[in-house]
């Protein structure tokens, strides 16, 4: 089973700044089969990125994903107050079991 | 727009059973694998189970294997999760999620329901 470790646990930034979230896998994620989800308070998760770097339908281009192998990054440029959320990575290259990271909480100052 | 509506959650005693449902609409249900993902209070996401589009193939997390059964009724566009021998650690919001292919492998989850809360307590 691939274990995903996200860092930092919490990130506190101001509107307009750039957020960089990390997701590290315990072994290589085949074909960069990695997704990112956003979960706002009290809501269900929403797909942001799949295939490590492809944006889901309707996701603003402020959100971008990169990486391969064991190291992946979600970047949110020009933060907005509505970006307050917990962000999860998920691997689907060695599935099942599908595994998620423990999440990064993004706070907007 | 894809719609997923879960139901069936509630308070149940340890050792008892519960069946969750997820009504799907606005997409060709039988063409996609479907998944259950849960989230314990204040915790992260945990994949629970997956069923292929036809219903012929299923997979389970080790934590629920032998106790939970996933199934689907493609004539009614509905996904199910039958849960037996429930434990306190099964307490969570259960989400149904749509996969992106017909098989159980290599799926990400492109649409999610709002979830249904299952509380296991005496």
Interface residues (C-beta under 8 A of the other chain):
Chain A: X33 X35 X37 X39 X43 X44 X45 X46 X47 X50 X56 X88 X90 X92 X93 X95 X96 X97 X98 X99 X100 X101 X102 X103
Chain B: X35 X37 X44 X45 X46 X47 X50 X59 X60 X61 X62 X95 X100 X104 X105 X106 X107 X108 X109 X110 X111 X112 X113 X114 X115
